[in-house]
C-alpha cells in the first residue's frame, strides 16, 4: 500500500499537491509549521493510489511516497 509522507517543516502551504491529488486525500492542516505556514497533511491514507502526482507537483520537495518498501523522493536538492 502506498504511503504519503509530508515533511511539515518544508511545506509552505501552496496547495498544489491538494489540487493535484486525483483521490483528494490531501488537505491543509489546522496547525502551523515552524515557518508559520499551514502545511499539507494526509486525510485518508488508504485511498492513496500511489500515483505520485502530489510529490511531483510539490515545489518545495516536501512530499515523499513510500511504495512497497521503496521510498520515492523527487528532485532531491
PEZI-V759304 format. One record per run of one state. SS is the DSSP state (h for helix, s for strand, l for the rest). FROM is the first residue (numbers start at 0). LEN is the number of residues. If there is no record, write none. Layout:
ss->SS from->FROM len->LEN
ss->SS from->FROM len->LEN
//
This chain:
ss->l from->0 len->2
ss->s from->2 len->4
ss->l from->6 len->9
ss->h from->15 len->5
ss->l from->20 len->5
ss->s from->25 len->3
ss->l from->28 len->11
ss->s from->39 len->3
ss->l from->42 len->2
ss->h from->44 len->3
ss->l from->47 len->5
ss->h from->52 len->5
ss->l from->57 len->5
ss->s from->62 len->5
ss->l from->67 len->2
ss->s from->69 len->4
ss->l from->73 len->4
//
